[in-house]
Amino acid sequence: MANKLQGISVSLPLVLDSSDGPYRLNKNLGQVIKQNFKNLLLTSPGERIMIPEFGIGLKRFLFENVGSGVKQKIVTAIQEQVDEYMPFIELQQIQFFTNENNKKIAFNEIRISIEYSVSSINLNDTLEFTEEITN
């Protein structure tokens, strides 16, 4: 075990990894922040024990009409939740991709790309939901 790499936290979803043993680990703060940010986006309000306001719950927007202001609802929810639970994240840009601007995307599909930074660790990264809302 002396040659095993040390990690900060378990990487989700759990994946067997004999080099980290037994599960793959997040080895730097950037990986941990991205994982926690993704969890903030996917957790539905009321799902987290003791903090019922936590989470955006992107899945709840699945059946909303894209033309009904859903994009602005998502942006507002992301900004409010980041300000409350991850204030060290600076949102740079939130982009939505639909069939209107990319014909390869299904007519009823929306893809989201969130560019963010964390200045204290000189991190610039992008979180994308491109195929399924659970990716």
C-alpha positions as a Markdown table, in Angstrom:
| # | Residue | x | y | z |
|---|---|---|---|---|
| 1 | Met | 0.0 | 0.0 | 0.0 |
| 2 | Ala | 3.0 | 2.3 | 0.2 |
| 3 | Asn | 2.9 | 3.1 | -3.5 |
| 4 | Lys | -0.8 | 4.0 | -3.6 |
| 5 | Leu | -1.7 | 7.6 | -4.6 |
| 6 | Gln | -3.5 | 9.6 | -2.0 |
| 7 | Gly | -6.8 | 11.2 | -2.8 |
| 8 | Ile | -9.0 | 13.9 | -1.4 |
| 9 | Ser | -12.3 | 12.2 | -1.8 |
| 10 | Val | -14.0 | 9.3 | -3.6 |
| 11 | Ser | -14.9 | 10.0 | -7.2 |
| 12 | Leu | -18.6 | 9.7 | -8.1 |
| 13 | Pro | -20.0 | 7.6 | -9.5 |
| 14 | Leu | -18.1 | 4.8 | -7.8 |
| 15 | Val | -15.7 | 3.0 | -10.2 |
| 16 | Leu | -13.4 | 0.2 | -9.2 |
| 17 | Asp | -9.8 | 1.3 | -9.6 |
| 18 | Ser | -7.0 | -1.0 | -8.5 |
| 19 | Ser | -4.4 | 1.9 | -8.7 |
| 20 | Asp | -6.4 | 4.0 | -6.2 |
| 21 | Gly | -7.9 | 0.9 | -4.5 |
| 22 | Pro | -10.7 | 0.0 | -4.2 |
| 23 | Tyr | -12.4 | 3.0 | -5.8 |
| 24 | Arg | -11.2 | 5.9 | -8.1 |
| 25 | Leu | -10.3 | 9.0 | -6.1 |
| 26 | Asn | -10.3 | 12.7 | -6.7 |
| 27 | Lys | -6.7 | 13.8 | -6.4 |
| 28 | Asn | -7.0 | 17.6 | -6.7 |
| 29 | Leu | -9.3 | 20.4 | -5.6 |
| 30 | Gly | -10.4 | 21.0 | -9.2 |
| 31 | Gln | -11.9 | 17.5 | -9.4 |
| 32 | Val | -13.6 | 17.8 | -6.0 |
| 33 | Ile | -15.1 | 21.2 | -6.9 |
| 34 | Lys | -16.4 | 19.9 | -10.3 |
| 35 | Gln | -18.0 | 16.9 | -8.6 |
| 36 | Asn | -19.6 | 19.0 | -5.9 |
| 37 | Phe | -20.9 | 21.5 | -8.4 |
| 38 | Lys | -22.4 | 18.7 | -10.5 |
| 39 | Asn | -24.0 | 17.4 | -7.4 |
| 40 | Leu | -25.5 | 20.8 | -6.6 |
| 41 | Leu | -26.9 | 20.9 | -10.1 |
| 42 | Leu | -28.4 | 17.5 | -10.1 |
| 43 | Thr | -29.7 | 17.4 | -6.5 |
| 44 | Ser | -33.4 | 18.2 | -6.3 |
| 45 | Pro | -34.6 | 20.6 | -3.6 |
| 46 | Gly | -35.7 | 18.6 | -0.6 |
| 47 | Glu | -33.5 | 15.6 | -1.5 |
| 48 | Arg | -30.6 | 16.5 | 0.8 |
| 49 | Ile | -31.2 | 15.6 | 4.4 |
| 50 | Met | -31.2 | 18.6 | 6.9 |
| 51 | Ile | -30.8 | 21.1 | 4.0 |
| 52 | Pro | -34.1 | 21.1 | 2.1 |
| 53 | Glu | -33.3 | 24.2 | 0.1 |
| 54 | Phe | -30.1 | 22.7 | -1.4 |
| 55 | Gly | -30.0 | 21.9 | -5.1 |
| 56 | Ile | -31.2 | 23.0 | -8.4 |
| 57 | Gly | -32.7 | 19.7 | -9.6 |
| 58 | Leu | -32.1 | 20.1 | -13.3 |
| 59 | Lys | -34.3 | 17.0 | -13.9 |
| 60 | Arg | -37.4 | 19.0 | -12.8 |
| 61 | Phe | -36.9 | 21.2 | -16.0 |
| 62 | Leu | -37.1 | 18.1 | -18.3 |
| 63 | Phe | -40.7 | 18.5 | -19.4 |
| 64 | Glu | -40.9 | 22.3 | -19.4 |
| 65 | Asn | -41.5 | 24.1 | -22.7 |
| 66 | Val | -38.1 | 25.6 | -23.7 |
| 67 | Gly | -39.9 | 28.7 | -25.0 |
| 68 | Ser | -41.5 | 29.4 | -21.7 |
| 69 | Gly | -38.6 | 31.1 | -20.0 |
| 70 | Val | -37.1 | 27.9 | -18.8 |
| 71 | Lys | -33.6 | 28.9 | -19.7 |
| 72 | Gln | -33.8 | 32.0 | -17.5 |
| 73 | Lys | -35.3 | 29.9 | -14.7 |
| 74 | Ile | -32.3 | 27.6 | -14.9 |
| 75 | Val | -29.7 | 30.4 | -15.0 |
| 76 | Thr | -31.4 | 32.1 | -12.0 |
| 77 | Ala | -31.5 | 28.8 | -10.0 |
| 78 | Ile | -27.8 | 28.1 | -10.7 |
| 79 | Gln | -26.8 | 31.6 | -9.7 |
| 80 | Glu | -28.8 | 31.6 | -6.5 |
| 81 | Gln | -27.5 | 28.1 | -5.5 |
| 82 | Val | -23.9 | 28.9 | -6.3 |
| 83 | Asp | -24.1 | 32.1 | -4.3 |
| 84 | Glu | -25.5 | 30.3 | -1.3 |
| 85 | Tyr | -23.6 | 27.0 | -1.3 |
| 86 | Met | -20.5 | 27.4 | -3.4 |
| 87 | Pro | -19.7 | 31.2 | -3.3 |
| 88 | Phe | -16.1 | 30.6 | -4.3 |
| 89 | Ile | -17.3 | 29.6 | -7.8 |
| 90 | Glu | -17.5 | 32.5 | -10.3 |
| 91 | Leu | -19.9 | 31.7 | -13.1 |
| 92 | Gln | -18.4 | 32.9 | -16.4 |
| 93 | Gln | -20.9 | 31.7 | -19.0 |
| 94 | Ile | -24.0 | 29.5 | -19.2 |
| 95 | Gln | -24.8 | 28.4 | -22.7 |
| 96 | Phe | -27.8 | 26.4 | -23.9 |
| 97 | Phe | -27.7 | 24.4 | -27.1 |
| 98 | Thr | -30.9 | 23.3 | -28.9 |
| 99 | Asn | -32.1 | 22.2 | -32.3 |
| 100 | Glu | -32.4 | 25.8 | -33.2 |
| 101 | Asn | -28.7 | 26.4 | -33.2 |
| 102 | Asn | -27.4 | 22.8 | -33.8 |
| 103 | Lys | -29.4 | 20.5 | -36.1 |
| 104 | Lys | -27.6 | 17.5 | -34.7 |
| 105 | Ile | -29.5 | 18.0 | -31.4 |
| 106 | Ala | -32.9 | 16.4 | -31.2 |
| 107 | Phe | -35.9 | 18.8 | -31.5 |
| 108 | Asn | -36.9 | 18.3 | -27.8 |
| 109 | Glu | -33.4 | 18.2 | -26.3 |
| 110 | Ile | -31.4 | 20.9 | -24.6 |
| 111 | Arg | -27.8 | 20.8 | -23.7 |
| 112 | Ile | -26.1 | 23.0 | -21.1 |
| 113 | Ser | -22.5 | 24.2 | -20.8 |
| 114 | Ile | -21.4 | 26.1 | -17.7 |
| 115 | Glu | -18.0 | 27.8 | -17.7 |
| 116 | Tyr | -16.8 | 28.7 | -14.2 |
| 117 | Ser | -13.7 | 29.7 | -12.4 |
| 118 | Val | -12.2 | 29.5 | -8.9 |
| 119 | Ser | -9.7 | 32.3 | -8.6 |
| 120 | Ser | -8.2 | 31.1 | -5.3 |
| 121 | Ile | -6.8 | 28.0 | -7.0 |
| 122 | Asn | -6.5 | 29.4 | -10.5 |
| 123 | Leu | -9.1 | 27.1 | -11.9 |
| 124 | Asn | -11.0 | 27.6 | -15.1 |
| 125 | Asp | -13.3 | 24.7 | -16.1 |
| 126 | Thr | -16.5 | 23.7 | -17.9 |
| 127 | Leu | -19.3 | 21.5 | -16.8 |
| 128 | Glu | -21.4 | 20.1 | -19.6 |
| 129 | Phe | -24.6 | 18.2 | -19.8 |
| 130 | Thr | -24.6 | 16.9 | -23.4 |
| 131 | Glu | -26.4 | 13.6 | -23.7 |
| 132 | Glu | -28.6 | 13.0 | -20.6 |
| 133 | Ile | -29.4 | 15.2 | -17.7 |
| 134 | Thr | -27.7 | 12.6 | -15.4 |
| 135 | Asn | -24.3 | 12.6 | -17.2 |
